[in-house]
Amino acid sequence: MTTLMVLFQISAEASAKFGASFGSAIVALAAAIGISRIGAAALEAIARQPEAAGDIRSNMVVSAALIEGVAFFAIIVCALVLFL
């Protein structure tokens, strides 16, 4: 057993559930920050070059979808640790 588990008298299962919960929270927060930064950069780029708005918007949607896909995959992995 690790020193932390002995110190707090927690089981390995409880430790895994806490880690999965903490991991899913971090993933959701990181995805939200990433998508908000993409949106802010896209709005700034559209303000600088309005004629390229269509290309910028499509690239923004693709980037946000990729981030959302990775975040969903990570949350599913955390849920599997939590429930299995």
Residue pairs with C-beta under 8 A, 6 or more apart in sequence:
1 12
5 11
5 12
5 15
10 18
16 81
16 82
17 81
17 82
19 81
20 78
20 79
20 81
20 82
21 78
21 82
23 74
23 78
23 81
24 74
24 75
24 78
24 79
24 82
27 71
27 74
27 75
27 78
28 71
28 75
30 71
31 67
31 68
31 70
31 71
34 67
35 64
35 67
35 68
38 60
38 63
38 64
38 67
39 60
39 64
42 56
42 57
42 59
42 60
45 52
45 56
46 52
46 53
46 56
46 57
49 56
